[in-house]
Each structure stands twice: as structure tokens, then as C-alpha cells.
Amino acid sequence: MFGFGYDLSSDKYKVVAIALTMLSLDVSEKTEMKVYGTGDSSWRNLKGFPVLWTLPKVGGVYRSGTLNWVVIKGKETIHSEIVIISVDLEKETCRSLFLPDDFCFFDTNIGVFRDLLCVWQDNNTHLGLWQMRKFGDDKSWIQLINFSYLHLNIRPYEENSMTLPLCMSNNGDFFMLKFTRNADDEYQTILYNQRD
């Protein structure tokens, strides 16, 4: 899995690659992270990156000199935890950020809206979206939206379906795309007004 971002201190664009060495089909043995910047002659190993249970499902999300992924951290499911791994492109270090309380991993996605890190999840009947008001502060999460598909007269969750928030307006409205992969590949646009 890859991420791409800009390091202001060195005026370089950098690619970060994450790779798992698998002990078996369902257990990872170690995680490697490598960094490559424009003008570099080779990849560098990033130290201190935790062992991951699985690779993130999307590329790293860039926010203020960092790349961020939602991951399952740990070698075993019993001792694993769901966190955001954040890589500082200037220092080439990483740290874990905790998700909001009572957050489950089911279909968790990560993005940036209005320059703030956000996570959202689609749990079959509802879509919830949280925003980290102060980057790096695990206590600064607030829930921006939590709506029921049925309440909004949107067809409930279907297999091979996902809702993707695309942008947030200045007044707090969200423009989203609901995509269902079937014979006809259906798309539905949603403009969600939080006030009413």
C-alpha cells in the first residue's frame, strides 16, 4: 500500500510504501515501511513502524505533512487494536492515533474535509462521520453526521454498496456518492443538510 505527500521542510514530495511479510495466509510476521523522496537515489527504511494484522484498504491520506491510514495493529486478533497510523514526512517517524470512543472497524474509511482529518463508517443501516478538531489529539473527535438510510428514504445497505462523502461545504452540508456494484453499477448522489 502506498501514500504520497509533500514535506515542506525539505521541499520534497515523498512516497511511503507499506509491505507485510506473511507467516501464513492470515497472519502477518512483520511490517516494513519505506520512504522515497524526489531526488533520492534509494528507498529508506522507516523505523519503529508497528506490525499490522492487515494492509490498509486505501492509500495514505495526506494532511499537514503527514500520511494517515486506518489499520489493525498487532500480530494476533486477540491483542490487536484498530488505530490510525500517522507518518510524519519531515521526521520520517510514525505514531498511533486512537479512533473515537465506541468506534467499530466495520467499513471504516479515512479522509480530509476542510483541512481536518475525518473517519467514517457504514454499518449497514447508518452512516457516521467523525472529525478530529485538533490533529493528533485523540480527545478532540466530534461526530459530524450520523444518519439512517431509511430515515432519508435511501435504500438500505446492499451487498457491494458503499457511501463515500466527497466534500463538506462551508455551511456544513455534505455531498456524498452512494455506489452499488451490480449488473448496472448504480450511482446515487446525496446532499445531506445537517440542520434539518
C-alpha positions, 0 to 999 in steps of 0.5 A, spaced: 500 500 500 502 506 498 501 514 500 504 520 497 505 527 500 509 533 500 514 535 506 515 542 506 521 542 510 525 539 505 521 541 499 520 534 497 514 530 495 515 523 498 512 516 497 511 511 503 510 504 501 507 499 506 509 491 505 507 485 510 511 479 510 506 473 511 507 467 516 501 464 513 495 466 509 492 470 515 497 472 519 502 477 518 510 476 521 512 483 520 511 490 517 516 494 513 515 501 511 519 505 506 520 512 504 522 515 497 523 522 496 524 526 489 531 526 488 533 520 492 537 515 489 534 509 494 528 507 498 529 508 506 527 504 511 522 507 516 523 505 523 519 503 529 513 502 524 508 497 528 506 490 525 499 490 522 494 484 522 492 487 515 494 492 509 490 498 509 484 498 504 486 505 501 492 509 500 495 514 505 491 520 506 495 526 506 494 532 511 499 537 514 505 533 512 503 527 514 500 520 511 494 517 515 491 510 514 486 506 518 489 499 520 489 493 525 495 493 529 498 487 532 500 480 530 494 476 533 486 478 533 486 477 540 491 483 542 490 487 536 487 494 536 484 498 530 488 505 530 490 510 525 497 510 523 500 517 522 507 518 518 510 524 519 514 526 512 519 531 515 521 526 521 520 520 517 517 517 524 510 514 525 505 514 531 498 511 533 492 515 533 486 512 537 479 512 533 473 515 537 470 512 543 465 506 541 468 506 534 467 499 530 472 497 524 466 495 520 467 499 513 471 504 516 474 509 511 479 515 512 479 522 509 480 530 509 474 535 509 476 542 510 483 541 512 481 536 518 482 529 518 475 525 518 473 517 519 467 514 517 463 508 517 457 504 514 454 499 518 449 497 514 443 501 516 447 508 518 452 512 516 457 516 521 462 521 520 467 523 525 472 529 525 478 530 529 478 538 531 485 538 533 490 533 529 493 528 533 489 529 539 485 523 540 480 527 545 478 532 540 473 527 535 466 530 534 461 526 530 459 530 524 453 526 521 450 520 523 444 518 519 439 512 517 438 510 510 431 509 511 430 515 515 432 519 508 428 514 504 435 511 501 435 504 500 438 500 505 445 497 505 446 492 499 451 487 498 457 491 494 454 498 496 458 503 499 457 511 501 463 515 500 462 523 502 466 527 497 466 534 500 463 538 506 461 545 504 462 551 508 455 551 511 456 544 513 452 540 508 455 534 505 455 531 498 456 524 498 456 518 492 452 512 494 455 506 489 452 499 488 456 494 484 451 490 480 449 488 473 448 496 472 453 499 477 448 504 480 450 511 482 446 515 487 448 522 489 446 525 496 446 532 499 445 531 506 443 538 510 445 537 517 440 542 520 434 539 518 
